[in-house]
């Protein structure tokens, strides 16, 4: 329950008397329970779990008591209820406001902030996800041959973290291209972006073959990796890359863990200082519309004195 203890401390620090967790991935992070819908009411020093009958057995197996009283009864003693609102729909926001006029919706959940720093267990799983991701990448690279399609290469990736990007030729200029029936010919550029999911944690890496752009991109990637260490900001890393790719229009970095893209986000958290045990990606890219593009992405664990690249092919 160390993660809950950290959340309790945050609630005291932020002077929040009642915090409602509704995002399934955050419920898993805090309690280790995998649900599609549920709510966790957290007060400094205590919590109450609300899930439907589908998840009661799973909760009990983890030693978690499920509340059988309506959540409305549980919350009525609080003058102000704070809820993580970043992922709430408009209808959900309106419903909460009708029930509790003093509801506060946080645009940035406290839990996403906690999740930026990984514990040793999480880092071990992420390293495992990175190993399987490297294996999947090598499998795809080895299967590239004249006449194979983007879709055929995509099908080789098992337990993907996200829909793999396999892009031939001019398709590689499309940052989020979806694989098609296009056939590989004449040693044209190939951009591959894929990840493998292991025990709820995500892998993510990119490689580009046969591109005249990749040398410049790889060098920018390597310089950014060299600068990764505690105390450095994402903004400072981006400045290093922009010296080498001045017209770069692709986000350099994002956090990775229970979600493929999680905090720190480059644009939103560019002033966030890197800390030991953060896990991020470094992924400079260069794209020429209608011609092609190149991206080189690695998963990186920030260590006490620098960083460790965990996607190493």
MIKE-753018 format. One line per field, with one value per residue (C-alpha): residue in one letter; x, y, z. Coordinates in nm, 2 decimals, always signed. Example, Ala and Ser with C-alpha at 12.3 -4.5 7.8 and 13.67 -1.06 7.14 Angstrom:
<sites>
code = (A,S)
px = (+1.23,+1.37)
py = (-0.45,-0.11)
pz = (+0.78,+0.71)
</sites>
This chain:
<sites>
code = (X,X,X,X,X,X,X,X,X,X,X,X,X,X,X,X,X,X,X,X,X,X,X,X,X,X,X,X,X,X,X,X,X,X,X,X,X,X,X,X,X,X,X,X,X,X,X,X,X,X,X,X,X,X,X,X,X,X,X,X,X,X,X,X,X,X,X,X,X,X,X,X,X,X,X,X,X,X,X,X,X,X,X,X,X,X,X,X,X,X,X,X,X,X,X,X,X,X,X,X,X,X,X,X,X,X,X,X,X,X,X,X,X,X,X,X,X,X,X,X,X,X,X,X,X,X,X,X,X,X,X,X,X,X,X,X,X,X,X,X,X,X,X,X,X,X,X,X,X,X,X,X,X,X,X,X,X,X,X,X,X,X,X,X,X,X,X,X,X,X,X,X,X,X,X,X,X,X,X,X,X,X,X,X,X,X,X,X,X,X,X,X,X,X,X,X,X,X,X,X,X,X,X,X,X,X,X,X,X,X,X,X,X,X,X,X,X,X,X,X,X,X,X,X,X,X,X,X,X,X,X,X,X,X,X,X,X,X,X,X,X,X,X,X,X,X,X,X,X,X,X,X,X,X,X,X,X,X,X,X,X,X,X,X,X,X,X,X,X,X,X,X,X,X,X,X,X,X,X,X,X,X,X,X,X,X,X,X,X,X,X,X,X,X,X,X,X,X,X,X,X,X,X,X,X,X,X,X,X,X,X,X,X)
px = (+0.00,+0.30,+0.13,-0.17,+0.05,+0.21,-0.14,-0.24,+0.06,-0.04,-0.39,-0.26,-0.01,-0.29,-0.54,-0.79,-1.04,-1.19,-1.05,-1.24,-1.04,-1.24,-0.98,-0.94,-0.56,-0.52,-0.73,-0.50,-0.19,-0.32,-0.48,-0.37,-0.73,-0.81,-1.16,-1.33,-1.53,-1.52,-1.46,-1.22,-1.30,-0.98,-0.94,-0.61,-0.54,-0.83,-1.01,-1.34,-1.37,-1.69,-1.72,-2.00,-2.06,-1.84,-1.53,-1.62,-1.44,-1.12,-1.13,-1.18,-0.89,-0.67,-0.80,-1.00,-1.34,-1.61,-1.85,-2.22,-2.36,-2.43,-2.14,-2.38,-2.41,-2.03,-1.97,-2.25,-2.04,-1.79,-1.85,-1.61,-1.54,-1.24,-1.24,-0.98,-1.15,-0.91,-1.07,-1.43,-1.69,-1.91,-2.21,-2.01,-1.91,-2.27,-2.39,-2.13,-2.22,-2.58,-2.51,-2.24,-2.25,-1.91,-1.73,-1.38,-1.25,-0.87,-0.73,-0.41,-0.47,-0.25,-0.20,-0.05,+0.20,+0.28,+0.31,+0.59,+0.83,+0.85,+0.92,+1.16,+0.89,+0.76,+1.10,+1.16,+0.84,+0.92,+1.26,+1.08,+0.84,+1.13,+1.30,+0.99,+0.96,+1.31,+1.23,+0.92,+1.12,+1.39,+1.12,+0.96,+1.29,+1.39,+1.06,+1.11,+1.15,+1.03,+0.66,+0.56,+0.29,+0.27,-0.03,+0.16,+0.45,+0.20,+0.04,+0.38,+0.35,+0.19,+0.04,+0.10,+0.09,-0.07,-0.15,+0.20,+0.31,+0.46,+0.52,+0.69,+0.83,+0.63,+0.40,+0.68,+0.62,+0.29,+0.37,+0.08,+0.04,-0.18,-0.05,-0.21,-0.18,+0.11,+0.39,+0.76,+0.97,+1.32,+1.47,+1.25,+1.25,+1.07,+0.96,+0.86,+0.71,+0.58,+0.56,+0.47,+0.25,+0.37,+0.18,-0.01,+0.31,+0.39,+0.69,+0.76,+1.04,+1.09,+1.35,+1.39,+1.56,+1.69,+1.64,+1.88,+1.74,+1.81,+2.18,+2.08,+1.80,+2.01,+2.28,+2.02,+1.88,+2.23,+2.31,+1.98,+2.05,+2.39,+2.22,+1.95,+2.02,+1.85,+1.81,+1.77,+1.44,+1.27,+1.29,+1.67,+1.68,+1.47,+1.71,+1.99,+1.79,+1.68,+2.04,+2.07,+1.71,+1.61,+1.27,+1.17,+0.80,+0.76,+0.75,+1.08,+0.96,+0.69,+0.66,+0.57,+0.44,+0.08,+0.00,+0.20,+0.18,+0.18,+0.34,+0.58,+0.44,+0.68,+0.45,+0.27,+0.56,+0.86,+0.97,+0.95,+1.29,+1.39,+1.43,+1.58,+1.34,+1.15,+1.10,+1.07,+1.12,+1.35,+1.22,+1.34,+1.19,+1.23,+0.96,+0.94,+0.58,+0.51,+0.86,+0.94,+1.04,+1.26,+1.22,+1.45,+1.29,+1.43,+1.30,+1.51,+1.53,+1.67,+1.92,+2.10,+2.39,+2.25,+2.03,+1.99,+1.86,+1.65,+1.56,+1.89,+1.87)
py = (+0.00,+0.23,+0.40,+0.48,+0.62,+0.85,+0.96,+1.03,+1.26,+1.44,+1.50,+1.65,+1.87,+1.99,+2.03,+1.79,+1.63,+1.38,+1.26,+1.03,+0.81,+0.69,+0.62,+0.24,+0.25,+0.46,+0.21,-0.06,+0.15,+0.20,-0.13,-0.38,-0.45,-0.46,-0.31,-0.14,+0.09,+0.16,+0.44,+0.48,+0.74,+0.84,+1.05,+1.12,+0.78,+0.58,+0.46,+0.30,+0.10,+0.09,-0.16,-0.36,-0.74,-0.84,-0.73,-0.82,-1.16,-1.01,-0.74,-0.98,-1.20,-0.89,-0.83,-0.53,-0.47,-0.35,-0.10,-0.20,+0.14,+0.39,+0.62,+0.92,+0.82,+0.79,+1.14,+1.34,+1.42,+1.62,+1.98,+1.96,+1.65,+1.65,+1.42,+1.34,+1.50,+1.49,+1.18,+1.25,+1.30,+1.61,+1.40,+1.26,+1.61,+1.73,+1.43,+1.50,+1.87,+1.79,+1.55,+1.76,+2.13,+2.18,+1.91,+2.02,+1.87,+1.84,+1.87,+1.69,+1.40,+1.37,+1.01,+1.08,+1.29,+1.00,+0.76,+0.96,+0.81,+0.43,+0.19,-0.10,-0.35,-0.12,-0.07,-0.45,-0.50,-0.22,-0.37,-0.70,-0.52,-0.35,-0.69,-0.83,-0.51,-0.55,-0.91,-0.80,-0.53,-0.78,-1.02,-0.75,-0.63,-0.99,-1.04,-0.74,-0.86,-0.77,-0.82,-0.82,-0.57,-0.33,-0.52,-0.85,-0.71,-0.56,-0.91,-1.04,-0.83,-1.02,-0.85,-0.50,-0.19,+0.00,-0.06,-0.09,+0.17,+0.00,+0.26,+0.20,+0.48,+0.80,+0.66,+0.71,+1.08,+1.02,+1.04,+0.81,+0.60,+0.29,-0.01,-0.08,-0.33,-0.14,-0.37,-0.33,-0.27,-0.16,-0.11,+0.19,+0.35,+0.16,+0.32,+0.08,+0.20,-0.08,-0.19,-0.50,-0.51,-0.71,-0.74,-0.42,-0.22,-0.09,-0.11,+0.14,+0.19,+0.31,+0.22,+0.34,+0.15,+0.26,+0.63,+0.91,+1.10,+0.85,+0.94,+1.29,+1.17,+0.90,+1.15,+1.38,+1.09,+0.99,+1.35,+1.37,+1.03,+1.16,+1.45,+1.25,+1.27,+1.40,+1.77,+1.82,+1.93,+1.80,+2.16,+2.14,+1.80,+1.95,+2.24,+1.99,+1.82,+2.14,+2.23,+1.93,+1.92,+2.29,+2.22,+1.93,+1.91,+1.59,+1.57,+1.45,+1.26,+1.12,+0.91,+0.54,+0.29,+0.16,+0.38,+0.42,+0.80,+0.93,+1.21,+1.37,+1.48,+1.70,+1.99,+1.99,+1.91,+2.06,+2.23,+1.92,+1.82,+1.46,+1.25,+0.91,+0.63,+0.81,+0.61,+0.81,+0.78,+0.98,+0.99,+1.26,+1.25,+1.42,+1.41,+1.53,+1.54,+1.31,+1.17,+1.00,+1.03,+0.89,+0.83,+0.67,+0.60,+0.44,+0.37,+0.52,+0.48,+0.78,+0.67,+0.85,+0.96,+0.94,+0.70,+0.35,+0.27,-0.04,-0.09,-0.18,-0.30)
pz = (+0.00,-0.04,-0.34,-0.13,+0.14,-0.11,-0.22,+0.14,+0.17,-0.14,-0.02,+0.30,+0.11,-0.13,+0.15,-0.02,+0.22,-0.03,-0.36,-0.60,-0.84,-1.14,-1.41,-1.44,-1.49,-1.17,-0.98,-1.10,-1.00,-0.65,-0.57,-0.83,-0.94,-1.31,-1.37,-1.66,-1.43,-1.05,-0.80,-0.51,-0.25,-0.08,+0.24,+0.42,+0.58,+0.45,+0.13,+0.02,-0.30,-0.51,-0.79,-0.93,-0.87,-1.16,-0.97,-0.61,-0.61,-0.76,-0.50,-0.22,-0.34,-0.30,+0.05,-0.06,+0.10,-0.15,-0.01,-0.03,+0.06,-0.22,-0.29,-0.24,+0.13,+0.15,+0.01,+0.17,+0.48,+0.27,+0.18,-0.12,-0.33,-0.56,-0.86,-1.13,-1.42,-1.71,-1.86,-1.76,-2.03,-2.04,-1.93,-1.63,-1.53,-1.55,-1.34,-1.07,-1.06,-1.02,-0.73,-0.56,-0.66,-0.48,-0.69,-0.80,-1.12,-1.15,-1.50,-1.38,-1.15,-0.85,-0.94,-1.28,-1.09,-0.86,-1.15,-1.31,-1.05,-1.09,-0.81,-0.85,-0.93,-1.21,-1.35,-1.36,-1.56,-1.79,-1.87,-1.94,-2.17,-2.34,-2.40,-2.56,-2.77,-2.89,-2.99,-3.18,-3.36,-3.47,-3.59,-3.80,-3.94,-4.03,-4.22,-4.45,-4.81,-5.16,-5.18,-4.81,-4.71,-4.42,-4.28,-4.30,-4.09,-3.84,-3.79,-3.65,-3.34,-3.05,-2.74,-2.88,-2.66,-2.95,-3.32,-3.47,-3.73,-4.03,-4.30,-4.64,-4.86,-4.86,-4.59,-4.35,-4.36,-4.18,-3.81,-3.71,-4.02,-4.00,-4.19,-4.53,-4.81,-4.96,-5.08,-5.00,-5.31,-5.42,-5.07,-5.00,-4.65,-4.37,-4.05,-3.77,-3.44,-3.21,-2.85,-2.65,-2.34,-2.04,-1.71,-1.78,-1.86,-2.21,-2.44,-2.72,-2.97,-3.33,-3.59,-3.95,-4.23,-4.58,-4.51,-4.60,-4.30,-4.03,-3.97,-3.87,-3.65,-3.48,-3.40,-3.24,-3.05,-2.92,-2.81,-2.62,-2.45,-2.34,-2.17,-1.99,-1.61,-1.30,-1.29,-1.67,-1.81,-2.13,-2.26,-2.23,-2.41,-2.69,-2.73,-2.79,-3.06,-3.23,-3.28,-3.50,-3.64,-3.64,-3.82,-3.60,-3.56,-3.36,-2.98,-2.84,-2.54,-2.32,-2.01,-2.04,-1.79,-1.75,-2.05,-2.37,-2.34,-1.98,-1.78,-1.83,-2.16,-2.36,-2.44,-2.11,-1.88,-2.07,-1.75,-1.53,-1.40,-1.47,-1.16,-1.08,-1.16,-1.43,-1.74,-2.06,-2.44,-2.65,-3.01,-3.25,-3.59,-3.93,-4.19,-4.55,-4.68,-4.98,-4.96,-4.64,-4.28,-4.01,-3.64,-3.38,-3.04,-2.73,-2.38,-2.11,-1.73,-1.55,-1.30,-1.01,-1.23,-1.58,-1.77,-1.90,-2.24,-2.22,-2.59,-2.73,-3.08)
</sites>
